[in-house]
Amino acid sequence: MPLPPAPTRRAALLSPDAIDAPARSSHRGSRRSGDARAETEAPSGPQALELFDRHSAEVPGGGLEAPPAPAARPRRKPRSTPASAPTPAPQQQQALTRSAPAEAPRAEAPAPQPAPKPKRSRSSGPAKLFVLDTNVLLHDPMCLFRFEEHDIYLPMIVLEELDGHKKGTTEVARNGRQTSRTLDALAAAQDADIAKGLKLDTTGHREAGGKLFFQTDPLDYALPLSLPQGKADNQILGVVHALRDLHAKESPDRAKREVVLVSKDINMRVKARALGLDAEDYQNDKTLEDGDLLYSGSLALPPDFWTRQSKTVESWQSGSSTFYRVSGPIVPNMYINQFVYFEAPGEPSMYARVTEIREKTAVLKTLKDYSSGKNAVWGVNTRNREQNFAMNLLMDPEIDFVTLTGTAGTGKTLMALASGLTQVLDDRRYTEIIMTRATVSVGEDIGFLPGTEEEKMGPWMGALDDNLEFLAKGDGGGAGEWGRAATNELIRSRIKVKSMNFMRGRTFLNKYVIIDEAQNLTPKQMKTLITRAGPGTKIICMGNLAQIDTPYLTEGSSGLTFAVDKFKGWPHGGHITLARGERSRLADFASDVL
């Protein structure tokens, strides 16, 4: 039987007619909806346990067995219906009732992955009363609508502090002004009564079912004498203390409920707990609770992968790449553009990238080996597995957005610059390289810098200079001093250093954009930079999540974490976490022990 042709389209662009499956929803690139449909379909009557797809099983006459038509397949009621699965119609429910007997054995299908940001079920108990600190409003101006059915209370001192931060052009000042406008819109809504509380869903935010209360009456509280009474933080603690006593007992006009302080200030939360008050951090700004849960971009295949796949795997050659179509329970754990690798002692290794996912089957494409001298990129060879994965993403013209994370010395900047110079000067794929970074200093700021925009950014671009010196030295060969100077001038003419402060409103056409130290960006700043991309532009975001210098940013709330999590599985985006440093033995040892 001749081998099938190589796939030419990605999974997100496939038409529904190209896949032998029942009618589907309009989410054509969704893997989860396919999993939910596949779980409701099973052959009637006793069947042997199947580990792989039916359509890839061999038949005695040679070739592959064709799957039956969708209409001929009886349906049966699934064991557990995911929350995101649509409710079947009455006709379908009757068909499910008349399905195969319940004792028929079948392969346990892997649970479909949950949709991003699922709505949490609202609690049946009484709504809590959250007292917000000023820094929460200045950190996220939309925080008023992130507490679901619970109520929000703002002390008067919070409004005073909010008024003091509204002047200026900083991010904090902009958030303060936006919060003030939001409060004004809620107070100006029709039938709004501040004494009874302002409904938070009057401005269109239907997910907020609670009310907003202001401190309109003085509250009686007594704090320890060790806390200065005039400090704003202590006044907020006093308000929380009074509200807790007020709502501790149920009364005819007031229900008993829990009062919780929400603050981004760690010391504020410590003082609240020392006084016996409930205090929490603001969690809605965090993409992940734990940085270890971040998508790594690679997946190790189990040692028995080829043994289990020996009868169902399909392979074919297209150009210099080999394609494999695999199936089985590991497929639901894969994403588009995720790297998979097989390494076992005594067996040949395999490194590939997921290019298509069709329900329970995935297509893997082998990678180009950039560790070989003949595939050097601007004189740079990769030294480990993750670097080779990253170089395949950087050199692929179909990938528009690449994120690279890793510790110091893993080669993020060097590989991004080398691939950029190759594609700008040799391939002419992009017109120039634009490089920027977050100007957050490690220590004390050195003050204002003189000169033009590029001259002001010069001290922040030491990493660029170091890597350009290495790349120009490696490319110059034996051209002598004049040749190296000409190479440096040519490289410099195609690299522009820009400040992020002036990115608003710009559009980059056919540019190769490098965003360094992206771990210091907020999700809002990251969105501002990525949306500057025009046709033909490629953006590379790099950073080390263990070296965040921006106040109030953590591994879970960093803009780099936000981008990695939101872009995973997108057909034109890729991510890889670089695991091993290649700078020097001193730098590697320092990263481990310090």
C-alpha positions in Angstrom: 0.0 0.0 0.0 1.5 3.3 -0.9 2.2 5.7 2.0 -0.2 8.5 2.6 0.9 12.0 1.4 2.5 14.3 3.9 0.1 16.7 5.7 0.0 20.1 4.3 -2.3 21.9 6.7 -2.2 22.4 10.4 -4.9 21.0 12.8 -6.5 24.4 13.4 -7.0 24.9 9.7 -8.5 21.5 8.8 -12.1 21.5 7.4 -14.7 19.4 9.2 -15.2 17.3 6.0 -11.5 16.1 6.2 -12.1 14.1 9.4 -14.3 11.1 9.7 -16.3 12.1 12.7 -19.9 13.2 13.6 -21.0 16.8 13.3 -19.0 19.1 15.4 -19.1 22.5 17.0 -17.8 25.6 15.3 -14.5 25.4 17.3 -12.5 23.8 14.5 -9.1 23.9 16.1 -10.3 22.6 19.5 -8.9 19.3 20.7 -11.1 19.2 23.7 -14.4 19.2 21.9 -13.2 16.2 19.8 -12.3 14.4 23.0 -15.8 15.0 24.4 -17.4 13.6 21.2 -15.1 10.6 21.1 -16.0 9.6 24.6 -19.7 9.3 23.7 -19.0 6.8 20.9 -18.2 3.1 21.5 -19.1 -0.1 19.6 -22.1 -1.9 20.9 -21.7 -5.4 22.3 -18.7 -6.9 24.0 -15.4 -5.7 22.5 -11.8 -6.5 23.3 -9.8 -3.8 25.0 -8.5 -1.3 22.5 -5.4 0.7 23.2 -5.3 2.5 19.8 -7.7 3.9 17.2 -9.7 1.5 15.1 -8.9 3.3 11.9 -5.2 2.5 12.3 -5.5 -1.2 12.9 -4.2 -3.6 10.3 -6.5 -6.1 8.5 -5.4 -9.5 7.2 -5.5 -8.6 3.6 -2.9 -5.8 4.1 -3.5 -2.1 4.4 -5.6 -0.4 6.9 -9.1 -1.1 8.0 -11.5 1.8 7.0 -13.5 3.2 9.9 -17.3 2.7 9.7 -19.5 5.5 8.7 -20.7 7.8 11.5 -24.3 6.9 11.0 -23.7 3.1 11.4 -22.0 3.5 14.8 -24.4 3.0 17.7 -24.1 5.3 20.6 -24.1 4.6 24.3 -24.2 6.8 27.3 -20.8 7.9 28.4 -19.6 7.1 31.9 -19.1 10.7 32.9 -20.1 13.7 30.9 -17.7 16.6 31.1 -19.0 19.9 32.2 -18.2 21.5 28.9 -20.0 18.8 26.7 -23.3 20.0 25.2 -26.6 18.4 26.4 -27.8 15.8 23.8 -31.2 16.3 22.1 -34.2 14.1 23.1 -33.7 11.9 20.1 -30.1 11.4 21.0 -31.0 10.6 24.6 -33.3 7.8 23.4 -30.5 6.4 21.2 -28.2 6.5 24.2 -30.7 4.6 26.3 -31.0 1.8 23.8 -27.2 1.4 23.5 -25.0 -1.6 24.4 -25.2 -3.3 27.8 -23.3 -1.6 30.6 -21.1 -4.6 31.3 -19.4 -4.4 27.9 -15.7 -3.7 28.4 -14.1 -0.8 26.7 -10.9 1.1 26.9 -10.9 3.9 29.4 -10.7 7.1 27.5 -8.5 9.8 29.0 -10.4 12.7 30.5 -10.6 15.7 28.2 -8.6 18.7 29.3 -10.6 21.4 30.9 -11.3 24.6 29.0 -9.1 27.6 30.0 -10.4 29.6 32.9 -13.5 27.5 33.7 -16.1 29.3 35.7 -16.1 28.1 39.3 -19.4 27.0 40.8 -20.8 29.5 43.2 -20.9 28.5 46.8 -24.2 27.8 48.4 -23.3 29.4 51.7 -23.6 33.1 52.6 -21.6 35.6 50.5 -18.4 36.8 52.0 -17.5 40.5 52.5 -14.1 41.3 51.1 -12.4 44.5 52.3 -10.0 45.7 49.6 -6.7 47.4 50.3 -5.6 50.3 48.1 -2.8 48.4 46.4 -5.3 45.8 45.0 -7.2 48.6 43.2 -3.9 50.1 41.9 -2.7 46.7 40.8 -5.8 45.5 38.9 -8.4 48.2 38.2 -10.9 45.5 37.2 -10.6 43.7 40.5 -14.1 44.9 41.6 -15.6 42.4 39.2 -13.5 39.4 40.0 -15.2 38.3 43.3 -18.2 36.5 41.8 -21.2 36.5 44.1 -19.4 38.1 47.1 -19.7 41.6 48.3 -16.9 44.3 48.4 -16.3 46.9 51.0 -14.1 50.0 50.5 -13.0 52.0 53.6 -12.9 55.8 53.2 -9.2 55.9 53.8 -8.8 53.7 50.6 -10.6 56.3 48.6 -8.3 59.0 50.0 -5.2 57.0 49.1 -6.7 56.3 45.6 -7.1 60.0 45.1 -3.4 60.6 46.0 -2.2 58.2 43.4 -4.2 59.4 40.4 -1.6 62.0 39.1 1.2 61.1 36.7 1.8 58.9 33.7 2.9 55.7 35.5 1.1 52.4 35.4 -0.1 52.9 39.0 -1.5 56.3 38.2 -3.4 55.0 35.1 -4.9 52.2 37.2 -5.9 54.6 39.8 -7.7 56.8 37.3 -9.4 53.8 35.7 -10.6 52.6 39.1 -12.0 56.1 39.9 -13.9 56.1 36.6 -15.3 52.6 37.4 -16.5 53.7 40.8 -18.1 56.8 39.3 -19.9 54.7 36.7 -21.3 52.3 39.4 -22.5 55.2 41.6 -24.2 56.9 38.6 -26.1 53.8 37.5 -29.9 53.9 37.5 -31.5 53.2 40.9 -28.1 53.1 42.6 -28.3 53.5 46.4 -25.0 53.8 48.2 -26.6 53.1 51.5 -27.9 49.7 50.3 -24.9 48.9 48.2 -24.1 49.3 44.5 -24.8 46.4 42.3 -21.6 45.4 40.5 -23.4 44.0 37.4 -25.0 47.3 36.4 -22.1 48.2 34.1 -22.3 45.0 32.0 -20.0 42.7 34.1 -22.5 39.9 34.5 -20.0 37.6 36.3 -20.1 39.9 39.3 -23.2 39.1 41.4 -22.3 41.0 44.6 -22.6 44.5 45.8 -20.1 47.3 46.5 -20.3 49.1 49.9 -18.6 52.3 50.9 -17.8 53.3 54.5 -20.5 55.9 55.0 -20.7 55.7 58.8 -18.0 55.8 61.4 -17.1 52.5 62.9 -16.1 51.8 66.5 -12.9 49.8 66.9 -10.0 49.5 69.2 -6.5 48.5 68.1 -3.5 47.7 70.2 -1.5 50.8 71.3 1.6 49.4 69.5 -0.1 50.2 66.1 0.1 53.9 65.3 -3.5 55.2 64.8 -2.7 57.7 62.1 -1.3 55.2 59.6 -3.5 54.3 56.7 -2.8 50.5 56.9 -3.8 50.5 60.6 -7.0 52.4 59.9 -8.0 49.7 57.3 -7.2 47.0 59.9 -9.5 48.8 62.3 -12.3 48.9 59.8 -11.9 45.1 59.2 -11.9 44.5 62.9 -15.1 46.5 63.3 -16.8 44.8 60.4 -15.9 41.3 61.7 -17.5 42.1 65.1 -20.5 43.6 63.3 -21.1 40.5 61.1 -20.2 38.0 63.8 -23.8 37.6 64.9 -26.9 37.3 62.8 -29.5 40.1 63.2 -32.9 40.9 61.6 -31.3 43.4 59.2 -27.9 41.8 58.8 -26.8 38.3 58.0 -23.9 36.6 59.7 -21.0 36.2 57.3 -17.2 36.1 57.0 -15.1 39.3 56.6 -11.8 39.0 54.7 -9.1 41.5 54.0 -7.6 41.3 50.5 -4.2 43.0 50.2 -1.0 42.7 48.0 1.0 43.9 51.0 2.6 41.0 52.8 3.2 42.9 56.0 -0.4 44.1 56.0 -1.6 40.5 55.8 0.8 39.5 58.6 -0.5 42.2 60.9 -4.1 41.3 60.1 -3.4 37.6 61.1 -1.6 38.7 64.2 -4.8 40.6 65.2 -6.9 37.5 64.5 -8.4 38.8 61.2 -8.8 36.8 58.0 -6.5 38.1 55.3 -5.7 36.8 51.7 -3.6 37.8 48.8 -5.2 38.9 45.6 -5.2 35.7 43.5 -7.0 36.6 40.3 -3.9 38.2 38.7 -2.0 34.8 38.8 -2.0 32.6 35.8 -0.7 29.7 37.7 -0.6 28.9 41.4 2.8 27.2 41.1 5.5 28.1 38.7 6.4 24.4 38.4 3.1 23.8 36.6 4.1 26.0 33.7 4.0 24.4 30.2 7.5 23.3 29.3 7.0 22.8 25.6 8.4 19.2 25.5 7.2 15.8 26.4 9.2 12.6 27.0 7.7 9.5 25.4 7.4 6.4 27.7 10.0 3.7 27.3 7.5 1.2 25.9 6.1 3.7 23.3 7.4 2.0 20.2 6.5 -1.4 21.5 2.8 -0.4 22.0 2.8 1.5 18.7 4.5 -1.1 16.5 1.2 -2.3 14.8 -0.6 1.0 14.5 2.1 3.6 13.7 2.2 5.0 10.1 5.4 6.7 8.7 6.3 8.4 5.5 9.0 10.6 4.1 8.6 14.1 2.8 11.7 15.9 1.8 14.3 15.6 4.6 11.7 15.0 7.3 10.0 11.8 8.4 6.4 11.9 9.6 4.8 9.5 12.1 1.1 9.1 12.8 0.6 7.8 16.3 -2.4 7.1 18.5 -3.2 6.0 22.0 -3.8 7.5 25.5 -0.8 9.8 25.2 -2.3 11.9 22.4 -4.7 13.9 24.7 -1.6 15.2 26.6 -0.1 16.7 23.4 -0.3 20.2 22.0 0.3 21.6 18.6 4.0 22.5 18.2 5.0 20.6 21.3 8.3 18.7 21.1 8.3 15.0 21.9 11.4 12.9 22.3 12.3 9.2 22.8 15.5 8.3 24.5 16.3 4.8 25.8 19.6 2.9 26.3 20.4 0.7 23.3 17.8 2.2 21.1 17.9 5.0 18.5 16.7 8.3 19.8 13.8 10.2 18.1 13.1 14.0 18.3 10.0 15.3 16.7 7.4 18.1 16.9 3.6 17.7 16.9 2.2 19.2 13.7 -1.4 17.8 13.7 -3.9 16.5 16.2 -7.0 14.8 15.0 -9.1 13.6 17.9 -7.1 10.5 19.1 -4.3 10.6 16.5 -1.3 12.9 16.2 1.2 13.5 13.5 4.9 13.9 14.5 7.5 15.5 12.3 11.2 14.9 12.9 13.4 17.9 13.6 16.4 19.4 11.8 19.6 18.7 13.7 21.2 22.1 14.4 24.0 20.5 16.5 25.7 19.4 13.3 28.3 21.6 11.8 26.6 21.7 8.4 23.4 23.2 9.9 25.2 25.9 11.9 23.2 29.1 12.2 25.5 32.1 11.8 28.3 30.0 13.1 26.3 28.8 16.2 25.6 25.1 16.9 23.2 23.8 19.5 24.8 21.9 22.4 21.8 20.1 24.0 18.3 18.8 23.3 16.4 21.8 24.4 18.6 24.2 22.5 17.9 22.2 19.3 14.2 22.4 20.0 14.4 26.2 20.4 16.4 26.6 17.2 13.8 24.7 15.2 11.2 27.2 16.5 13.3 30.2 15.8 14.1 29.1 12.2 10.6 28.1 11.2 8.9 30.8 9.1 5.5 29.4 10.1 6.0 30.2 13.8 5.1 33.8 14.5 5.6 33.8 18.3 8.3 32.1 20.3 8.8 32.1 24.1 12.0 30.9 25.7 12.5 30.5 29.4 15.5 29.2 31.3 18.2 30.0 33.8 21.2 32.3 33.1 23.6 31.0 30.5 21.2 28.7 28.6 21.8 30.6 25.3 18.4 32.4 24.9 19.8 35.7 23.6 22.6 34.1 21.5 20.3 31.7 19.7 17.6 34.4 19.1 20.3 36.8 17.6 22.0 34.2 15.5 18.7 33.0 13.9 17.6 36.6 13.5 20.8 37.6 11.6 20.6 34.6 9.4 17.0 35.3 8.4 17.6 39.1 8.0 20.9 39.1 6.2 21.1 35.7 4.5 17.5 34.6 3.8 16.0 38.2 3.6 12.9 36.9 5.3 12.7 40.0 7.6 13.9 43.5 7.0 15.6 44.2 10.4 15.9 43.1 14.0 14.2 45.2 16.7 15.4 44.5 20.2 13.9 45.9 23.4 13.7 44.9 27.1 12.2 45.9 30.4 14.3 48.6 31.9 14.1 47.4 35.5 17.3 47.7 37.3 18.7 45.1 39.8 20.1 47.7 42.2 19.7 51.4 42.7 18.8 53.4 39.6 21.6 55.4 38.0 19.3 58.3 37.1 18.5 60.0 33.8 20.7 59.1 30.8 21.6 61.6 28.1 21.4 61.1 24.3 19.0 59.7 21.8 16.6 56.8 22.4 19.1 54.3 21.3 21.9 55.9 23.3 19.7 55.8 26.4 19.0 52.1 25.9 22.7 51.4 25.5 23.5 50.6 29.1 20.6 48.2 29.2 21.8 46.3 26.2 25.0 44.8 27.5 23.7 41.3 26.6 23.2 42.4 23.0 26.8 43.8 22.8 28.3 40.7 24.3 26.5 38.3 22.0 27.1 40.5 18.9 30.8 40.5 19.7 30.8 36.7 19.8 28.7 36.3 16.6 30.8 38.8 14.6 34.0 37.2 15.8 32.8 33.8 14.7 31.6 35.0 11.3 34.6 37.1 10.4 36.9 34.1 10.1 40.3 35.2 8.8 39.1 38.5 7.2 41.3 40.5 9.4 40.6 43.7 11.3 39.0 45.5 8.3 36.7 42.5 7.7 35.6 42.3 11.3 34.9 46.1 11.3 32.8 45.8 8.1 30.9 42.8 9.6 30.2 44.7 12.8 28.9 47.8 10.8 26.7 45.6 8.7 25.2 43.8 11.6 24.7 47.1 13.5 22.9 48.6 10.6 20.2 45.9 10.7 19.6 46.0 14.5 17.5 48.7 16.1 17.3 49.1 19.8 13.9 50.5 21.0 12.4 51.5 24.3 9.1 50.0 25.4 7.9 53.4 26.6 7.2 54.4 22.9 5.6 51.2 21.6 2.0 52.3 21.9 0.4 52.7 18.5 3.3 51.3 16.5 3.0 48.5 13.9 6.0 46.4 12.9 6.0 45.1 9.3 8.3 42.2 8.4 10.4 42.7 11.5 12.2 40.2 13.8 11.4 41.5 17.3 13.3 40.3 20.4 11.9 41.1 23.8 14.5 40.4 26.4 14.0 40.1 30.2 10.3 39.6 29.5 9.8 38.1 33.0 9.7 41.7 34.4 6.6 42.6 32.2 3.1 42.7 33.5 0.4 40.8 31.4 -0.9 44.2 30.2 2.5 45.3 29.0 3.0 41.9 27.3 -0.3 42.3 25.5 0.8 45.8 24.4 4.0 44.6 22.9 2.6 41.5 21.1 -0.2 43.4 19.5 2.3 45.6 17.7 3.0 42.8 15.3 2.0 43.4 11.7 2.1 41.0 8.7 5.3 39.0 8.4 6.6 39.9 11.9 8.0 37.3 14.3 8.3 38.0 18.0 10.6 36.2 20.5 10.0 36.7 24.2 12.8 35.5 26.5 13.3 35.6 30.2 14.3 33.8 33.4 11.3 33.5 35.8 13.7 33.0 38.7 15.0 36.6 38.3 12.0 38.9 38.6 12.9 42.4 39.7 9.5 44.2 39.2 7.6 44.8 42.5 4.4 42.9 43.0 5.2 40.4 40.2 5.7 36.7 40.9 6.3 33.6 38.8 2.6 33.1 38.6 1.6 36.6 37.7 4.4 37.6 35.3 3.6 38.6 31.8 5.9 35.9 30.4 4.0 33.2 32.3 0.8 34.7 31.0 2.0 34.5 27.4 3.3 31.0 27.7 0.1 29.7 29.1 -2.2 31.5 26.7 -0.3 30.6 23.5 0.3 26.9 24.2 -1.3 24.8 21.4 -1.6 27.7 19.0 -0.5 26.5 15.5 1.8 29.5 14.9 3.3 29.7 18.3 5.8 27.6 20.3 7.5 27.5 23.7 10.5 25.7 25.1 12.1 25.7 28.6 15.9 25.6 28.3 17.1 23.3 31.1 20.9 23.2 31.0 23.3 26.2 31.0 26.1 26.3 28.5 27.8 29.5 29.5 30.6 28.1 31.8 31.1 25.6 34.6 31.3 28.5 37.0 27.9 30.0 35.9 26.2 26.6 36.0 27.5 25.8 39.5 26.4 29.3 40.7 22.9 28.8 39.3 22.6 25.6 41.2 24.0 26.5 44.6 23.4 30.2 45.1 
